């Protein structure tokens, strides 16, 4: 791990989940996300401590555990640290059992829940509202970016840097996972529109090998939009004949040659559900119930 300067007082730490760092004049810092677990958080804190930077403020960009799993380590090792998130994200961070519950659709099996449910409770300190938030006398822009996660926010600094969490997927992530995890398709499409209007020079994604500049962003937004449209079209094509949600998932896994463990299967299942919901709400699909199963078919 290394601390990489982007512009002014804004840095990031390249990692499996990229970590934003804003250094205040008093040597305290603001972290944007904390990684997936204690091990990641320990590496982050050791790196910053070696440079004489103390962690005090933490914003979680959204509620998925790989962006807040290091919170408990930070809280226990940096007394007085202050944690922020959106109201929607706080619900899941403070009640970590909710995420596997909603991707499974009921009480999940142990194999599905153990990656998400934390052994110790996490209490956040402040709920962020859209607009300008002052932290340690510095102003930060708080930008709603729902879609991938209901409570996701972007965080903009005075150095013209915006941290967008998982509102955008990098080229390498789309190549690796093919079907990105999206909770709400309409919200994600709206967020892609929002991203195209943001007035920053640099954009940091939660999972990417580089920082994107203003000129590079439109092409990445378009790639994300095309990926969503690809799977919307695929769901429609497969629904020429009535298909259940499980049948749609099965056919997409086969057609796209996807390998999925239990966790990945239910993340994919949630995304297929979001695609079907969007198409149904757009009146592109109808449903029928037959022999104890719900089938969707093209209008």
C-alpha positions as CSV (number, residue, x, y, z in Angstrom):
1,X,0.0,0.0,0.0
2,X,1.1,3.6,-0.6
3,X,-0.4,7.0,-0.2
4,X,-0.8,8.6,-3.6
5,X,-1.4,12.3,-4.1
6,X,-4.2,13.3,-6.5
7,X,-4.4,17.1,-6.0
8,X,-3.8,19.5,-3.1
9,X,-4.7,17.8,0.2
10,X,-6.5,15.0,-1.4
11,X,-4.9,11.5,-1.7
12,X,-5.9,7.9,-2.1
13,X,-4.5,4.5,-1.1
14,X,-4.8,2.0,-4.0
15,X,-6.1,-1.2,-2.5
16,X,-8.7,-3.9,-3.3
17,X,-11.2,-1.1,-2.2
18,X,-9.6,2.2,-2.9
19,X,-9.4,4.4,0.2
20,X,-9.8,8.2,0.0
21,X,-7.7,10.4,2.3
22,X,-8.1,14.1,2.9
23,X,-5.3,15.6,5.1
24,X,-6.3,18.5,7.3
25,X,-3.8,21.2,8.4
26,X,-3.8,19.9,11.9
27,X,-2.5,16.5,10.7
28,X,-5.8,14.8,11.2
29,X,-7.3,13.0,8.2
30,X,-10.6,12.1,6.7
31,X,-10.9,8.6,5.3
32,X,-13.4,7.7,2.6
33,X,-14.1,4.0,3.3
34,X,-12.1,1.6,5.4
35,X,-11.7,-1.6,3.4
36,X,-13.3,-4.9,4.0
37,X,-11.9,-6.1,7.3
38,X,-9.5,-5.5,10.2
39,X,-6.5,-6.6,8.2
40,X,-7.1,-3.9,5.5
41,X,-7.8,-1.2,8.1
42,X,-4.6,-2.1,10.0
43,X,-2.5,-1.7,6.8
44,X,-4.2,1.7,6.2
45,X,-3.6,3.0,9.7
46,X,0.0,1.8,9.7
47,X,0.7,3.5,6.4
48,X,-0.8,6.8,7.6
49,X,0.8,6.6,11.1
50,X,4.2,6.2,9.5
51,X,3.7,9.5,7.8
52,X,2.6,11.2,11.0
53,X,-1.1,11.4,9.9
54,X,-3.8,10.5,12.4
55,X,-7.2,9.2,11.5
56,X,-10.1,11.0,13.0
57,X,-13.0,11.3,10.5
58,X,-14.4,8.5,8.3
59,X,-17.1,8.6,5.7
60,X,-18.5,5.3,4.3
61,X,-19.5,5.8,0.7
62,X,-22.1,3.1,1.0
63,X,-23.3,0.1,2.9
64,X,-21.4,-2.8,1.3
65,X,-19.0,-4.5,3.7
66,X,-15.9,-4.0,1.5
67,X,-16.3,-0.3,2.0
68,X,-16.9,-0.3,5.8
69,X,-15.6,-3.6,7.1
70,X,-12.6,-1.8,8.7
71,X,-14.7,0.6,10.7
72,X,-14.5,-1.4,14.0
73,X,-10.7,-1.6,13.9
74,X,-10.5,2.2,13.3
75,X,-12.9,2.9,16.1
76,X,-11.1,0.7,18.6
77,X,-7.6,1.9,17.7
78,X,-8.3,5.6,17.2
79,X,-10.3,6.8,20.2
80,X,-12.5,9.8,19.3
81,X,-12.8,8.9,15.7
82,X,-16.1,10.1,14.1
83,X,-18.0,8.1,11.5
84,X,-20.4,9.4,8.8
85,X,-22.6,7.8,6.2
86,X,-26.0,8.5,4.5
87,X,-29.1,7.6,6.5
88,X,-29.8,4.6,4.2
89,X,-26.3,3.2,4.5
90,X,-26.3,3.6,8.2
91,X,-29.3,1.2,8.5
92,X,-27.1,-1.6,6.9
93,X,-23.8,-0.7,8.5
94,X,-25.4,-0.7,12.0
95,X,-27.4,-3.9,11.3
96,X,-25.0,-6.0,9.1
97,X,-27.3,-9.0,9.1
98,X,-29.7,-7.1,6.7
99,X,-27.5,-7.3,3.6
100,X,-27.4,-11.2,3.3
101,X,-31.1,-11.2,4.3
102,X,-32.2,-9.1,1.4
103,X,-30.0,-10.7,-1.3
104,X,-31.3,-14.2,-0.2
105,X,-34.9,-13.1,0.4
106,X,-35.1,-14.6,3.8
107,X,-33.0,-15.8,6.7
108,X,-29.7,-16.8,4.8
109,X,-27.6,-19.9,5.2
110,X,-24.4,-19.6,7.2
111,X,-22.2,-19.7,4.1
112,X,-23.9,-16.6,2.7
113,X,-24.0,-14.6,5.9
114,X,-20.6,-15.1,7.4
115,X,-18.9,-12.8,4.9
116,X,-21.2,-9.9,5.7
117,X,-22.2,-10.2,9.4
118,X,-19.8,-8.5,11.7
119,X,-19.2,-10.0,15.2
120,X,-19.2,-6.5,16.8
121,X,-21.9,-3.9,16.4
122,X,-21.0,-0.6,14.6
123,X,-22.6,2.7,15.6
124,X,-22.2,5.6,13.2
125,X,-22.0,9.2,14.6
126,X,-23.6,11.4,12.0
127,X,-25.9,11.0,9.1
128,X,-25.0,13.0,6.0
129,X,-27.5,15.0,3.9
130,X,-27.1,15.9,0.2
131,X,-25.3,19.3,-0.2
132,X,-22.3,20.7,1.6
133,X,-21.0,19.2,4.8
134,X,-18.4,20.9,7.0
135,X,-16.0,18.6,8.7
136,X,-13.1,20.0,10.7
137,X,-13.7,23.4,9.1
138,X,-13.4,22.0,5.6
139,X,-16.3,21.8,3.2
140,X,-17.2,18.5,1.4
141,X,-19.8,17.9,-1.3
142,X,-22.2,15.1,-0.5
143,X,-23.8,13.7,-3.7
144,X,-26.5,11.0,-3.8
145,X,-25.4,8.2,-6.2
146,X,-27.9,5.4,-5.6
147,X,-28.3,2.3,-7.8
148,X,-25.5,-0.1,-6.9
149,X,-26.6,0.6,-3.3
150,X,-29.5,2.4,-2.0
151,X,-27.6,4.7,0.3
152,X,-24.5,5.4,-1.9
153,X,-23.0,8.9,-1.9
154,X,-20.2,10.6,-3.7
155,X,-17.8,12.8,-1.8
156,X,-16.2,15.9,-3.4
157,X,-13.3,17.8,-2.0
158,X,-12.1,21.4,-2.6
159,X,-9.3,20.0,-4.6
160,X,-11.7,19.1,-7.4
161,X,-11.6,15.4,-6.6
162,X,-14.7,13.3,-6.3
163,X,-14.9,9.8,-4.7
164,X,-17.8,8.0,-6.3
165,X,-17.7,4.6,-4.5
166,X,-19.2,1.9,-6.8
167,X,-21.4,4.3,-8.8
168,X,-19.2,3.5,-11.7
169,X,-17.4,0.2,-12.6
170,X,-14.0,0.4,-14.2
171,X,-13.2,-1.4,-17.5
172,X,-11.3,-4.1,-15.7
173,X,-14.1,-4.8,-13.2
174,X,-16.7,-5.1,-16.0
175,X,-14.4,-7.5,-17.9
176,X,-13.9,-9.6,-14.7
177,X,-17.4,-9.8,-13.4
178,X,-19.5,-9.1,-16.6
179,X,-22.7,-8.6,-14.7
180,X,-22.3,-5.8,-12.1
181,X,-24.3,-5.9,-8.9
182,X,-27.1,-3.3,-9.1
183,X,-29.9,-2.9,-6.7
184,X,-32.0,-0.4,-8.6
185,X,-31.7,-0.1,-12.4
186,X,-33.6,3.2,-12.7
187,X,-31.6,4.8,-9.9
188,X,-28.4,3.6,-11.5
189,X,-29.4,5.1,-14.9
190,X,-30.2,8.4,-13.2
191,X,-26.8,8.2,-11.3
192,X,-25.0,7.8,-14.6
193,X,-26.7,11.0,-15.8
194,X,-25.7,12.7,-12.6
195,X,-22.1,11.6,-13.0
196,X,-22.0,13.2,-16.4
197,X,-22.8,16.6,-14.9
198,X,-20.3,16.7,-12.0
199,X,-17.7,19.5,-12.2
200,X,-14.5,17.8,-10.9
201,X,-11.1,17.3,-12.4
202,X,-10.5,13.8,-10.9
203,X,-12.7,10.8,-10.1
204,X,-11.8,8.0,-7.8
205,X,-13.7,4.7,-8.1
206,X,-14.1,2.2,-5.4
207,X,-12.4,-0.5,-7.5
208,X,-10.1,0.7,-10.3
209,X,-6.5,0.6,-11.2
210,X,-6.3,4.3,-11.9
211,X,-7.8,7.7,-11.1
212,X,-9.9,9.0,-14.0
213,X,-9.7,12.5,-15.2
214,X,-12.6,14.7,-16.4
215,X,-11.9,13.9,-20.1
216,X,-11.9,10.1,-19.5
217,X,-15.1,10.0,-17.5
218,X,-17.7,10.2,-20.4
219,X,-16.4,7.1,-22.1
220,X,-16.5,5.1,-18.8
221,X,-20.1,6.3,-18.1
222,X,-21.1,5.2,-21.6
223,X,-19.5,1.8,-21.1
224,X,-21.4,1.3,-17.9
225,X,-24.7,2.4,-19.6
226,X,-24.0,0.0,-22.5
227,X,-23.4,-2.9,-20.1
228,X,-26.7,-2.2,-18.3
229,X,-28.6,-2.0,-21.6
230,X,-27.0,-5.2,-22.8
231,X,-28.5,-7.1,-19.9
232,X,-31.8,-5.4,-20.2
233,X,-32.0,-6.4,-23.8
234,X,-30.8,-9.9,-23.0
235,X,-33.6,-10.3,-20.4
236,X,-36.1,-9.1,-23.0
237,X,-34.8,-11.5,-25.6
238,X,-34.9,-14.4,-23.2
239,X,-38.5,-13.5,-22.2
240,X,-39.9,-14.1,-25.7
241,X,-41.3,-17.2,-23.9
242,X,-42.4,-17.0,-20.3
243,X,-39.5,-17.4,-17.9
244,X,-39.2,-17.4,-14.2
245,X,-36.6,-15.3,-12.5
246,X,-34.6,-18.4,-11.7
247,X,-34.8,-19.5,-15.3
248,X,-33.6,-16.1,-16.5
249,X,-30.7,-16.3,-14.1
250,X,-29.8,-19.8,-15.2
251,X,-29.8,-18.9,-18.9
252,X,-27.7,-15.7,-18.3
253,X,-25.1,-17.7,-16.3
254,X,-24.9,-20.2,-19.1
255,X,-24.9,-17.7,-22.0
256,X,-22.3,-15.5,-20.3
257,X,-20.2,-18.5,-19.1
258,X,-20.2,-17.2,-15.6
259,X,-18.9,-19.2,-12.6
260,X,-20.7,-18.5,-9.3
261,X,-20.3,-19.7,-5.8
262,X,-23.2,-19.3,-3.4
263,X,-22.4,-15.7,-2.6
264,X,-22.0,-14.7,-6.3
265,X,-25.1,-16.6,-7.2
266,X,-27.3,-14.6,-5.0
267,X,-25.7,-11.3,-5.9
268,X,-26.4,-12.2,-9.5
269,X,-30.0,-13.2,-8.5
270,X,-30.5,-9.8,-7.0
271,X,-29.3,-8.0,-10.1
272,X,-31.6,-10.1,-12.3
273,X,-34.5,-9.2,-10.0
274,X,-33.6,-5.5,-10.4
275,X,-33.5,-5.9,-14.2
276,X,-36.9,-7.7,-14.3
277,X,-38.4,-5.0,-12.0
278,X,-37.2,-2.2,-14.2
279,X,-38.6,-3.9,-17.4
280,X,-41.9,-4.6,-15.6
281,X,-42.2,-1.0,-14.4
282,X,-41.4,0.2,-17.9
283,X,-44.3,-2.0,-19.1
284,X,-41.9,-4.1,-21.3
285,X,-42.7,-7.3,-19.3
286,X,-45.8,-8.8,-17.9
287,X,-46.2,-11.7,-15.5
288,X,-48.4,-14.7,-15.0
289,X,-48.6,-17.2,-12.1
290,X,-48.8,-20.8,-13.2
291,X,-48.2,-24.1,-11.4
292,X,-47.0,-22.3,-8.3
293,X,-44.4,-20.2,-10.2
294,X,-44.2,-16.6,-11.4
295,X,-43.3,-16.2,-15.1
296,X,-42.3,-13.0,-16.9
297,X,-42.8,-12.5,-20.6
298,X,-42.3,-9.8,-23.2
299,X,-45.3,-7.5,-24.0
